[in-house]
Structure formats: C-alpha cells, structure tokens
Amino acid sequence: MPTPPIRLLDLMRQTEDPHVINLAAGIPSSDFLPMDALKTALEGEIQSRAREMFSYHRPEGAASLREAIRDYLRVRGVTVTAEEVLVSTGCSGALATVMGTLLKKGDTVVCEAPAYYGQLELLRAIGVKFRTVNTAVGQEPDPAKWEKALRAKPKPKLLVVTSTLSNPSGATLREEWRPRMVEICRKMRVPILEDDIYGDLLGRARPKPLRAFDDGGTVLYVTSFSKTVAPGLRIGFALPGKWMDAAADRQCRQTIHGGVPPEFVTASFLRSGRLEGHLEMLRSVYAKRRELAGGILSRELPDGIRADDPLGGYMLWVRGGRPGLMEEVSEQCLAKGVAVVGGGIFFANPPKEACFRLNCARATPEDLGRGVGIFCEVLKSAVVRKK
C-alpha cells in the first residue's frame, strides 16, 4: 500500500518532537524572537487599551495595525492607504481568503514548480487545474516564459507567485522583469497573487514587490510577520485591491475578525521602530546558518546532486537523482532522528528528479551540522545501493 502524501498538518506536528532534529517544517527559530520589544508592546497595550483590546472590532483589522502596515509598506515601495489593508490570520489566512474570493472548481491557475505546498493544498481544495512554470535559483524564468503559460488555453484565472525567495527553491524574480510581468497580466486581465512572506529576509538589495508596479487592479499582495517577528502572533495581511470588499466579506463570514490582542501588539511593535534592526540581525544569523549547511552539502553530497545557493532566507533546496530517493531518504533520516521533507509535495505534478528542502533556521548550529551530515550520509548510501 503506497505511503500517503505528507501534509502541512504532519509537518507542523513533527516540530513538537524534542528528539528529532527538524530540518523539514519551514518554521523560523524561536531563539531570535524580539522578546523584550514584544513584552513592552503587550504591557503597554494592556495598560492603555485593555477594554478595547478584549472586545469585538472591525473585520478588516485594528485601525492602528492597518496604519502601521501602511507605513511598513511605504518603505518597501508600496503606496496604499490603511483602508486598503485586510488583516488576516497569518499569510495562510490571506492566501485562503484571496484564493477563495477569486477561484472556483475547474478554474486554471498558473503557478511555480516548485511552489509552496501550502499554496498547492489550498488550490487543490478548491479544485483548480494547474499549469506550471519551472523555477530554480539561477534559472528564474523571464516574463516571456510566464507569458507563454498565460496565453495557453484555457485562459487562467490567476497567476500565483512568490516573487522573492520562493519557497522552497529560494528563487527571486529579477526586479527589472517585475514591471513587465505586471503589464503582461494587466493586458491579459489575469490577476496576480503575490506571496511576499520571505521578502524581508533578502536584505537591503531586495527588489520592490510586484504590487509596487500596480494600483491594485491586477496584483493582490499577501504576506505576514510570522517568519520575521513572531509566528505565534499569527498576523498576516492582504492587499486585495479592487477585490477588497469581496475578500473582507468572505473573511468576515469565516472568522468575524482575527485576534485583537495580537493585532494591537504587532501595531505597537511596528510603531516602535525596532523592526529594521531586528531584520538585520535575522539576515545575518540566517546567512551564517545557510553557509554552515551549504558548506557541508558542497563537500558531502554525492555526484549528480546539488544544493542551490539562494540570496537570503533560511531554506536550502537540494535536487538531483531519481525521484524514488525522496521517500526512501526521508524515512531513513527520520529513523536516525533527523526530519527532512522530500520535495515532491512542492509540485503540482510529480517532479522528474529527487529534491529536498532543508530548513537551516530552527536547529542549533550544532544540531544543524549533525542533521545535514546525517542527511548526506543517508543520501549517499541510497544512491550507492541503486547503482
């Protein structure tokens, strides 16, 4: 009987096992939470706005948070009003709301291959048909390749793309291509759903989001503070543009509104001015973690298997070899106390080669080095056995 495919639910449950070095789930380290700043924000909000904090409020989100997000976006080249911001429960909540607003069963969607499995799970639940564009670090497709996929029949209802540090590959769309992509989709009347959850981990050279080249008529933008500030806050948001009312209505019917205390705390933290310094620290730490893991991979991976070198973030994408390696290596690594995720879950259609995503953030440097070493040993043994 074939092994059932791993789900997002399974990966999240794995993270609670203290006996496993977890390189699988895409969760940031809890060692670098801005605890002092968050504690100050929480205490200040309770002292000044406790009654409001524990009451119902607007379905679109707290006004103070929407205003803080407006200012946060301005620094990143996106100009919107606070009224254009729809606060959500994490980026996943924003994705679900936007996809549910725009799509129905049988619609065709253009997406990346590989793509974030959470996006794919949501799209499969709706019942869409997939059309994919291959992406990888150093092989990012130019607008002409996206245009070819968009012009194919039937006409797609949506293009879904993680424009900066795509999960899992780490690919980043060149900034000079971004206005062209937006213009192509605008002329073809195909909306773009831009997921920018890892954008802040690229650094000072991060390109402007696709949404910076649009007025809200083509690009719907989603992101969250889960990968950068604190995942437990579950604060994300969407810029649904001209679909704002429909998206807000859908979200309200599902949840009424998000948790008010996390929204107040996040707003206070953003207003404190501590975010940019915190991001600088994270980028430095994660660069060292990628360098540590990447060094081991470059020395120990068997011939024909390579690790891509992303510009930022905390994921490494390993690819090469027969597809059957994914399940075999994942199972054997877990038996040795290391959780890795085979890359098949990141594809709408089965990949033609083995691939793995490794999270460099969550484990300590010592455990990271040990876990990546075990992964390489298991992979080499599996490759040798099949020769």
C-alpha positions in Angstrom: 0.0 0.0 0.0 1.6 3.4 -1.0 2.6 5.8 1.7 0.0 8.7 1.8 1.5 12.1 0.9 2.8 14.2 3.8 0.6 17.1 4.7 1.2 20.6 6.2 -0.6 19.2 9.3 2.0 16.4 9.5 5.0 18.8 9.2 3.6 21.0 11.9 3.1 18.1 14.3 6.7 17.0 13.7 8.0 20.2 15.1 6.9 19.3 18.7 9.2 16.2 18.9 12.2 17.2 21.0 14.1 14.0 20.0 14.2 15.0 16.3 16.5 17.4 14.6 13.8 19.1 12.4 15.0 20.3 9.1 11.6 19.8 7.5 9.0 22.3 8.5 9.6 25.9 7.3 9.5 27.4 10.8 11.9 30.1 12.0 13.9 29.7 15.1 12.3 30.8 18.4 15.7 31.8 19.7 15.6 35.1 18.0 12.2 36.4 18.9 12.3 40.1 19.8 11.1 39.2 23.3 11.8 42.5 25.1 10.2 44.6 22.5 7.1 42.3 22.3 6.8 42.3 26.1 7.0 46.1 26.2 4.3 46.3 23.5 2.0 43.8 25.2 2.3 45.5 28.6 1.8 49.0 27.1 -1.3 47.9 25.2 -2.9 46.3 28.2 -2.3 49.3 30.3 -3.7 51.8 27.8 -6.3 49.9 25.8 -7.3 46.8 27.8 -11.1 47.2 27.3 -10.8 47.8 23.6 -8.2 45.0 23.3 -10.6 42.4 24.5 -13.7 43.5 22.6 -15.0 42.9 19.1 -13.7 45.2 16.4 -13.7 45.8 12.6 -13.5 42.7 10.4 -10.7 44.3 8.3 -8.4 44.6 11.4 -7.5 47.1 14.0 -7.1 50.6 12.6 -3.7 51.0 14.5 -2.3 47.9 12.8 -3.6 48.8 9.3 -2.0 52.2 9.7 1.3 50.7 10.8 1.2 48.3 7.9 0.6 51.2 5.5 3.8 52.8 6.8 5.7 49.5 6.7 4.8 49.0 3.0 5.7 52.6 2.1 9.4 51.8 3.0 9.2 48.8 0.6 7.9 50.8 -2.3 4.2 50.1 -2.0 1.9 53.0 -1.5 -1.5 52.3 -0.2 -4.0 53.7 2.4 -4.8 51.9 5.6 -8.2 51.2 4.3 -6.7 49.0 1.6 -5.2 46.6 4.1 -7.0 43.5 5.2 -5.5 41.9 8.3 -5.6 38.1 8.3 -4.6 35.1 10.5 -1.1 34.6 9.1 -0.2 34.6 5.4 -2.1 31.3 5.1 -5.3 33.0 6.1 -4.6 35.7 3.5 -3.9 33.1 0.8 -7.1 31.2 1.6 -9.3 34.4 1.6 -7.9 35.7 -1.7 -8.0 32.3 -3.5 -11.5 31.6 -2.3 -12.6 35.0 -3.5 -11.2 34.7 -7.0 -11.4 31.0 -7.8 -13.9 28.2 -8.2 -13.7 24.5 -9.1 -12.3 23.8 -12.6 -10.5 27.2 -13.0 -7.0 27.1 -14.3 -4.2 28.6 -12.2 -0.6 29.3 -13.3 1.9 28.7 -10.5 5.6 27.9 -9.9 7.2 24.5 -10.0 8.3 24.0 -7.3 5.8 26.1 -5.2 4.9 26.3 -1.5 2.9 23.2 -0.6 0.5 25.3 1.5 -0.5 27.2 -1.7 -0.9 23.9 -3.5 -3.0 22.4 -0.8 -5.4 25.4 -0.8 -5.6 25.3 -4.6 -6.3 21.6 -4.6 -9.1 22.0 -2.0 -10.8 24.5 -4.4 -10.4 22.0 -7.3 -8.4 24.1 -9.7 -6.4 22.8 -12.7 -2.6 23.6 -12.6 -0.4 25.0 -15.3 3.2 25.3 -14.1 6.4 27.3 -14.9 9.7 25.7 -13.8 11.7 27.9 -11.4 15.1 27.4 -9.7 17.9 29.5 -8.4 19.9 30.8 -11.4 17.1 29.6 -13.8 14.4 32.1 -12.9 12.0 32.3 -15.9 11.9 35.6 -17.7 8.5 37.3 -18.5 8.3 35.6 -21.9 8.0 32.2 -20.3 5.3 33.4 -17.9 3.5 35.0 -20.8 3.6 31.7 -22.8 1.9 29.9 -19.8 -0.6 32.7 -19.5 -1.5 32.7 -23.2 -2.1 28.9 -23.3 -5.7 27.7 -23.4 -7.9 27.7 -21.4 -7.2 31.2 -20.1 -6.0 31.1 -16.5 -8.0 32.8 -13.8 -4.9 33.6 -11.6 -1.1 33.6 -11.5 0.3 32.7 -8.1 3.9 33.6 -7.5 6.3 34.0 -4.5 8.3 36.8 -6.1 11.2 37.0 -3.6 12.9 33.9 -2.1 10.3 31.5 -3.4 9.7 28.6 -1.0 11.2 26.1 -1.4 13.7 26.9 -4.2 14.8 30.4 -3.0 14.4 31.8 -6.5 13.9 35.5 -6.8 12.3 37.3 -9.8 14.6 40.0 -11.1 13.5 43.5 -10.4 13.8 44.6 -14.0 11.4 41.9 -15.0 8.7 42.8 -12.5 7.0 45.8 -14.2 6.9 43.7 -17.4 5.2 40.8 -15.6 2.6 43.1 -14.1 2.0 44.8 -17.5 1.5 41.4 -19.3 -1.1 40.3 -16.7 -2.8 43.6 -16.8 -3.2 43.5 -20.6 -4.4 39.8 -20.4 -6.7 40.6 -17.4 -5.2 37.8 -15.4 -4.8 38.8 -11.7 -1.5 38.0 -9.9 -1.5 36.7 -6.3 1.9 37.7 -5.0 3.1 36.0 -1.8 5.9 38.0 -0.3 6.3 36.3 3.1 10.1 35.9 2.8 10.9 39.2 1.2 12.2 40.9 4.3 14.9 38.2 4.7 16.6 39.1 1.4 18.3 42.2 2.8 18.8 45.8 1.6 19.0 44.7 -2.0 15.5 43.2 -2.0 13.6 44.2 -5.1 10.3 46.0 -4.9 7.3 43.8 -4.8 5.2 43.3 -7.9 2.5 45.3 -6.1 4.8 48.3 -6.2 4.2 48.4 -10.0 0.4 48.2 -9.8 -2.6 50.2 -8.5 -4.5 47.3 -7.1 -6.2 46.4 -10.3 -4.0 43.4 -11.1 -1.8 42.4 -8.2 -3.2 41.0 -4.9 -0.4 41.0 -2.3 -0.2 38.8 0.8 2.5 38.4 3.5 2.8 38.1 7.2 5.1 38.7 10.2 5.4 35.0 11.0 8.8 34.5 9.5 10.3 37.7 10.9 8.6 38.9 14.1 6.8 36.1 15.8 4.9 33.2 14.3 2.7 32.8 17.4 1.1 36.2 16.8 -0.4 34.8 13.6 -0.6 38.3 12.0 -0.7 38.5 8.2 -2.4 40.7 5.8 -3.6 41.1 2.2 -3.9 44.0 -0.2 -6.9 42.7 -2.3 -7.1 45.9 -4.3 -10.3 46.1 -6.2 -11.5 42.9 -4.7 -11.2 44.3 -1.1 -14.9 44.3 -0.3 -15.4 40.7 -1.6 -12.4 39.5 0.3 -13.3 41.2 3.5 -16.9 39.8 3.3 -15.5 36.3 2.8 -13.1 36.6 5.7 -15.8 38.0 8.0 -18.1 35.1 7.2 -15.3 32.7 8.1 -13.8 34.3 11.2 -15.7 37.6 12.0 -12.2 39.0 12.7 -8.8 38.0 13.9 -7.5 38.1 17.5 -7.4 41.7 18.7 -4.5 41.4 21.3 -2.0 40.1 18.7 -3.1 42.9 16.3 -2.5 45.6 19.0 0.8 44.1 20.0 2.0 43.9 16.4 1.0 47.5 15.7 2.9 48.7 18.8 6.0 46.8 17.8 5.9 48.2 14.3 5.5 51.7 15.6 8.5 51.2 18.0 11.0 51.4 15.1 12.7 48.2 16.2 11.7 46.1 13.1 14.5 47.0 10.8 17.3 46.4 13.3 15.6 43.0 14.2 15.6 42.1 10.5 19.3 43.0 10.1 20.1 40.6 12.9 17.9 37.8 11.4 19.5 38.2 8.0 23.0 37.9 9.5 22.2 34.9 11.6 20.4 33.0 8.8 23.2 33.8 6.4 25.6 32.0 8.8 23.3 29.1 9.1 23.0 28.7 5.3 26.8 29.0 5.0 27.2 26.2 7.6 24.8 23.8 6.0 25.8 24.8 2.4 29.4 24.0 3.2 28.6 20.5 4.4 26.4 19.9 1.4 29.1 21.1 -1.1 31.6 18.7 0.5 29.4 15.7 1.1 26.6 15.5 -1.5 27.1 12.6 -4.0 27.9 13.3 -7.6 24.9 14.5 -9.6 23.1 16.1 -6.7 23.4 19.8 -6.0 22.3 22.4 -3.5 21.1 25.7 -4.8 22.5 28.9 -3.2 19.7 31.4 -2.5 20.3 35.1 -1.9 18.7 35.0 1.6 16.2 33.3 3.8 16.8 30.1 5.7 15.9 27.3 3.2 18.2 25.3 1.0 16.9 23.3 -2.0 18.8 20.1 -2.8 18.0 18.4 -6.1 19.2 15.6 -8.4 18.9 11.8 -8.7 15.9 9.5 -9.2 12.6 10.6 -7.7 12.3 7.5 -5.6 15.1 8.8 -3.4 12.7 11.3 -1.8 10.6 8.8 0.2 13.5 6.5 0.9 15.9 9.1 2.2 13.2 10.9 4.3 12.2 7.7 6.0 15.7 6.6 6.8 16.7 10.1 8.0 13.7 10.1 10.4 14.8 6.7 11.7 18.1 8.3 12.6 16.5 11.3 14.3 16.5 13.8 11.5 13.4 15.1 9.8 13.7 16.2 6.2 11.0 16.8 3.6 11.1 15.2 0.2 10.4 17.8 -2.5 7.5 16.1 -4.2 5.0 17.9 -2.1 6.1 21.2 -3.7 5.0 20.2 -7.2 1.5 20.2 -8.7 2.8 17.4 -10.9 5.4 14.8 -9.9 9.0 16.0 -10.3 11.4 14.3 -12.7 14.2 14.3 -10.2 14.6 13.9 -6.4 14.6 17.1 -4.4 14.6 18.0 -0.7 14.1 21.2 1.2 16.3 21.8 4.3 15.4 24.4 7.0 18.6 25.9 8.4 16.9 28.2 11.0 15.2 26.0 13.6 18.0 23.7 14.8 21.0 25.0 16.8 24.2 25.3 14.8 25.5 22.0 16.3 22.3 20.1 15.5 22.1 21.7 12.1 25.6 20.5 11.2 24.8 17.0 12.6 21.5 16.8 10.9 22.8 17.9 7.5 25.7 15.4 7.9 23.3 12.5 8.5 21.2 13.6 5.6 24.2 13.5 3.3 25.3 10.1 4.6 21.8 8.6 4.1 21.6 10.1 0.6 25.0 8.8 -0.4 24.1 5.3 0.8 20.8 5.4 -1.1 22.5 6.5 -4.3 25.2 3.8 -4.0 22.6 1.0 -3.4 20.9 1.7 -6.7 24.0 1.8 -8.8 
